[in-house]
Amino acid sequence: MELGKINSVFFIGIGGIGMSALARYFAKRGQLVCGYDKTETKLTKALENEGISIIYTDDEHAIPQAFLAPAEDMLVVYTPAIPINSNVLNHFQKKGFVLKKRSEVLGIISKGMYCIGIAGTHGKTTTSSIVAHILKDTGFDCTAFLGGITTNYNSNVLFGANDVLVVEADEYDRSFLTLHPDVAVITSMDADHLDIYGDKAHLEESFRLYAAQLKDQGKLYVHEGLPLSEGITYAASSTATAKAENLRVDGAKFIFDFHLGNQTISNISLMLPGKHNVENATVAIAIALQLGIDAHKIKTAVGNFKGVKRRFEYIVNSPGQIYIDDYAHHPEELKACFDAVRQLYPEKKLTVIFQPHLFSRTRDFADEFAKVLSTADELLLLEIYPARELPIEGINSQFLLDKITIDQKRICGKDFVIQFVEDTKPELLLTVGAGDIDTLIDPIKNIMNNA
């Protein structure tokens, strides 16, 4: 299906961060857009306020009249997270509609564009957001589909007037293999999504296939140390090709120097803390230089990048109380987040509220999760958020808690969390997880701001 021939689009799972970005894109183009999601959220409300119609009942009779019969100019986009027994999904399948996964639609959109694809088991949302911001802020411009809400633009999709596209290349379900980028980045290849891949070797093979889809004369950037034989390496390391050096902390900012060949940019300021975010910025700078953007403009753009919602986001930042929220849901992400917190606030007691995401991920990485969580001073552990999965016998939050070695730990529900924050008023609080833990943000924020 060609992009120019699409006049109406229905999204099954429209409330997802990637799906909602596509919905906004098509609505901006003037197409008729509608969608289904099982839950009303801030994001779905925002879409409705933008004129997109959404149904919340998994019933084919709730589907608007305009989408009941298939047509040549109609597209149905679905997320693999939708259950196969969904009535809405089955309606479109039985009626013979053209159904595409989100990743396939990104492939359609990117065809004929200069595509910058950011892949990795973690780091891709922040990296793609920094790249897109640099291109926007310097006047180079781009269109971008992002896996988070960027603070600078308060959106997960950016619209540009040129043919440059920045997109997250998602490894889940091998989705990124629909893309053929001009510039490809691989930020990380840690074991994850083993429910799809089976083992780390198959995951790594999928990333190698993604790297092989680079267009002729394209550029591949890989984080130093990854098991890939090709590509321009980057890292906060003296041995990488594109490198960040002389890292230091100045208040809540990280300052560093960038080097690539004979190009040096000194004293770059980054609002996002942590070595991992410095490295995300490093590859973004390398790409911007490759595109011919002025180094001074790049430095300014990096300095005013405000981050992504739920990626080390300061919710409360006062002298007496600090509350940070982060999307981390993999042991390596947790470690990077905790390390950044400790670098900034080494003397403060760290209280962590964590919601595990997926039974399979908790089972596969229980020891790694326990090791990182044991570095907190106090831990409140919520029950596992199942997302697309059914329960696995013997795998629950108690299974994980038993492996954690600190004394101050407990399993609790959200109501207890609220009461706990009100009673204890922690000086340094961190909520982490990819499920619905974000529903705690506003209540906690209100308590801490009124303390």
C-alpha angles and dihedrals in degrees: 000000000000121000094231093057096056114102104160133029132190118196121206103203095017092166094070116108094241096040093050090053090056091046090054090048094055093042089053089053089056099253121142105257129191134157151180130230130163095226135044111229139166088268096051090047089053090051091050090050087054090057101263115136116225132186122203099193120091091223127117089217089065092060111108117255093248090065101043097092126044120248135183092246095047125098130190116202121195137181121229087232090074111101114250090235093059110135092214092051092046091051092059093042095051094045093055100246121165103258123192134177117238090253092054090053090051086053090054093048095046094051107114093010130106097255126204106190120193114198134175142116087256136003097045098109095051093041095049090046092053091048092049092046093051091051091048098041095048093049094248089115134201145177113247139191109199135186094226143032108270113221094217093057102020089225143092094221128055124194123217137186096223133066097258116117127190113196140168110242103214118209094197110113087359087282095154092067089082090069129085103191129194088209120027128188127191110193100176143349104198118153110275139135089040088160085071103032102033094215142013093260092063091046091053091048089055090054090050089053089051091051089050090058091068111126120250110283089015124143125238121199118192131182109253113263099030116133094253124117097206138049142066108290124224133183146125086276138106092231099056121097093232106034143180114210141170093039115188138163121241110181105304093338131091117221122199145157122241124215130182119159107310092340118103130176112186132204098011111181120215124187091202111085126220138062090259091060091048087056091048088053091046095062091042089055091048091053092048091051089049088056090054099252116158113262094226091053090049091052091051092048093050089049094056097043105120099194137237129298111264093013104109088319118178107226096170123015113172132136092259102036136030123188121184127181124201137178093221111144103154124072093244091051091048091051093050091049094047091047091053092049092050092049091054099039109023095157100048127094108249116219114189130196109193132183113194114224119219128359091240094052091048090050095045096047103027095125093047092048091048093051093054096040090051088067091067118095093224130010134200109189121200123203118274115280104228100199105172096352138095117226119279115219112255094008112112139118092278088059088056096040092056089062095051113097105202119103098223101069135119143162114239146155128249094264090058090049091056092049091045093054091047093050101040103029094206116218094218117025129178127187114194135178144086100240126077095306086114088078086074094058100084096042091049091045091052093050094048094045091051095045 
